[in-house]
Amino acid sequence: MPTVPQDTPPNESAAPQADTLQPAINPAPVPTSKAGGIGLWLRDLLVSAAASVLIITFLYQPVRVEGTSMLPRLEDRDRLFINKFVYRVEAIERGDVVVFHYPRDPEKSYIKRVIALPGDRLRIDHGRVWLNGQPQTEPYVPEKYQDTRSMAEIVVPEDTYFMMGDHRSISSDSRDFGPVERDLIYGKAVFVYWPSRDAGVVH
């Protein structure tokens, strides 16, 4: 415990007397060096680059579209980002454009639109999609990309999803290879970044 010297009179401060105080002198400011400024800039640049790499590695992945089954929104050789994390916190919904491993050859990847969810009753009547007894409006399928294929009613099995391409007349999809298991779906298409004429959010 700190002690007060014994020769200090009672009720007096132990600080030096006023007449012995010396005026405070503020040190002169140290000039900022250009080298230090560049170092801070490089540090911020490296941190930003590392954060970008982590985001792309763990959240987003760039992919290239091959084929025209998702016209008109996605064209052959379009580059886009897919979100690899979103379906860990959100449910897959009808209308989502997703990337999945092709059920008949998991080394290949397909990109299609989710049409029906597990437990949905689905049938196709001359190209018209019916879900749970209701005809569906599909604005993403222009008339010139429609077809006249029909399919008898099914109930989509548990943990599977029925996929179709927007270019119905040429798409190979769940009408051919059946519903896709949940474990094969690994990303949601979110944004086209190249070419610039196609850039934008994927709906």
C-alpha positions in Angstrom: 0.0 0.0 0.0 1.4 3.4 -0.9 2.4 5.5 2.2 2.7 9.3 2.8 6.0 10.5 4.0 6.0 11.0 7.8 7.3 14.6 7.6 4.2 15.7 5.6 2.1 17.9 7.9 -1.5 16.5 8.6 -4.2 17.4 6.0 -1.6 18.7 3.5 -1.0 17.3 0.1 2.1 15.3 -0.6 2.4 17.0 -4.1 5.2 19.5 -4.7 4.5 23.1 -3.9 3.2 25.4 -6.6 6.4 27.5 -6.7 8.4 24.4 -7.6 6.2 23.3 -10.5 7.7 23.5 -13.9 5.7 24.5 -17.0 4.5 21.5 -19.0 6.1 21.3 -22.4 4.1 19.4 -25.1 6.3 17.4 -27.4 6.4 18.4 -31.0 4.1 16.3 -33.2 5.8 13.5 -35.1 5.4 14.0 -38.8 3.6 11.0 -40.5 5.9 9.3 -42.9 4.8 8.4 -46.4 6.1 4.9 -45.9 3.7 4.5 -42.9 0.8 5.6 -45.0 1.6 3.2 -47.8 2.0 0.4 -45.3 -1.5 1.1 -43.9 -2.9 1.2 -47.4 -1.3 -2.2 -48.3 -2.6 -3.7 -45.1 -6.2 -2.6 -45.8 -5.8 -3.9 -49.4 -4.6 -7.3 -48.2 -7.4 -7.6 -45.6 -10.0 -6.7 -48.2 -8.5 -9.3 -50.6 -8.5 -12.0 -48.0 -12.1 -11.2 -47.0 -13.1 -11.4 -50.7 -11.4 -14.8 -51.1 -13.1 -16.1 -48.0 -16.5 -14.9 -49.2 -16.1 -16.4 -52.6 -14.7 -19.7 -51.3 -17.3 -20.3 -48.6 -20.3 -18.4 -49.7 -20.2 -17.8 -53.4 -18.8 -19.7 -56.4 -18.5 -18.6 -60.0 -19.9 -21.0 -62.6 -20.4 -21.0 -66.3 -23.6 -21.9 -68.0 -23.3 -24.5 -70.7 -26.3 -24.9 -73.0 -29.5 -23.0 -73.6 -32.1 -24.9 -71.5 -32.6 -21.8 -69.3 -33.2 -19.3 -72.0 -34.3 -16.5 -72.0 -32.7 -15.5 -68.6 -29.5 -17.5 -68.8 -27.6 -17.9 -72.1 -24.9 -20.3 -73.1 -21.6 -19.3 -71.6 -23.0 -16.8 -69.2 -20.9 -16.5 -66.0 -22.8 -16.2 -62.7 -22.3 -16.5 -59.0 -24.1 -19.2 -57.0 -24.7 -18.9 -53.3 -23.5 -22.2 -51.7 -24.5 -21.3 -48.1 -28.1 -20.0 -48.4 -29.8 -23.4 -48.3 -28.2 -24.1 -44.9 -30.3 -21.3 -43.4 -33.3 -21.1 -45.8 -35.6 -23.5 -47.4 -35.6 -24.2 -51.1 -38.6 -22.5 -52.7 -40.6 -22.9 -55.9 -39.1 -20.7 -58.6 -35.6 -20.8 -57.3 -32.9 -21.4 -60.0 -30.5 -23.9 -58.5 -27.4 -25.9 -59.4 -27.2 -29.6 -58.7 -25.3 -32.7 -59.5 -26.9 -34.6 -62.4 -28.5 -37.7 -60.8 -27.3 -40.0 -63.5 -23.7 -38.7 -63.5 -22.8 -36.7 -60.3 -19.6 -35.5 -62.0 -21.8 -33.2 -64.1 -23.8 -30.2 -62.9 -27.1 -28.9 -64.1 -28.9 -25.6 -63.6 -32.7 -25.6 -63.6 -35.7 -24.0 -61.9 -37.5 -25.6 -58.9 -41.1 -26.3 -60.0 -42.4 -28.5 -57.2 -41.5 -29.3 -53.6 -41.6 -32.5 -51.6 -45.2 -33.6 -51.1 -46.6 -31.5 -54.0 -49.0 -33.1 -56.5 -47.8 -32.3 -59.9 -49.0 -33.0 -63.4 -48.3 -31.5 -66.8 -51.1 -31.2 -69.4 -49.9 -30.2 -72.9 -47.1 -28.1 -71.4 -49.3 -26.5 -68.7 -48.0 -27.2 -65.1 -50.6 -28.0 -62.5 -49.6 -28.0 -58.8 -51.9 -29.3 -56.1 -54.9 -29.0 -58.5 -54.1 -25.4 -59.5 -52.8 -24.3 -62.9 -49.5 -22.4 -62.7 -48.6 -19.0 -64.2 -45.0 -19.1 -65.4 -43.9 -15.7 -66.6 -40.3 -17.0 -67.0 -41.4 -19.3 -69.9 -42.1 -17.2 -73.0 -44.6 -18.6 -75.5 -41.9 -19.5 -78.0 -40.1 -21.7 -75.5 -43.2 -23.6 -74.4 -43.9 -27.2 -75.5 -46.8 -29.6 -75.5 -45.5 -32.4 -73.4 -47.8 -34.0 -70.8 -47.0 -36.0 -67.7 -49.4 -38.0 -65.5 -49.8 -36.8 -61.9 -47.2 -37.7 -59.4 -46.6 -36.8 -55.7 -43.0 -35.5 -55.4 -41.2 -37.8 -53.0 -39.9 -36.7 -49.6 -36.5 -34.8 -49.8 -36.7 -34.4 -53.6 -37.5 -31.5 -55.9 -38.9 -31.4 -59.4 -36.8 -29.4 -61.8 -37.5 -28.0 -65.2 -35.6 -25.7 -67.6 -37.3 -22.5 -68.8 -36.7 -23.4 -72.4 -39.2 -26.3 -72.1 -39.0 -27.5 -75.7 -35.3 -28.5 -75.5 -34.7 -28.9 -71.7 -33.7 -32.3 -70.3 -35.0 -32.1 -66.7 -37.0 -33.9 -64.1 -39.5 -35.0 -66.8 -36.7 -37.2 -68.1 -34.6 -38.1 -65.0 -37.1 -37.7 -62.2 -37.1 -35.5 -59.1 -33.7 -34.5 -57.7 -32.6 -35.5 -54.2 -31.9 -32.7 -51.8 -28.3 -33.8 -51.2 -27.5 -33.2 -54.9 -28.5 -29.5 -54.7 -25.5 -27.4 -53.8 -26.2 -23.8 -54.8 -28.7 -21.1 -55.7 -28.1 -18.9 -58.8 -28.0 -15.3 -57.6 -26.2 -13.0 -60.1 -25.0 -13.0 -63.7 -21.7 -11.0 -63.9 -20.6 -11.7 -67.5 -21.3 -10.7 -70.2 -22.3 -7.2 -69.1 -25.4 -7.2 -71.3 -26.8 -10.1 -69.3 -25.6 -8.8 -65.9 -28.2 -8.8 -63.1 -30.0 -10.7 -60.5 -31.3 -14.2 -61.4 -35.1 -14.4 -60.9 
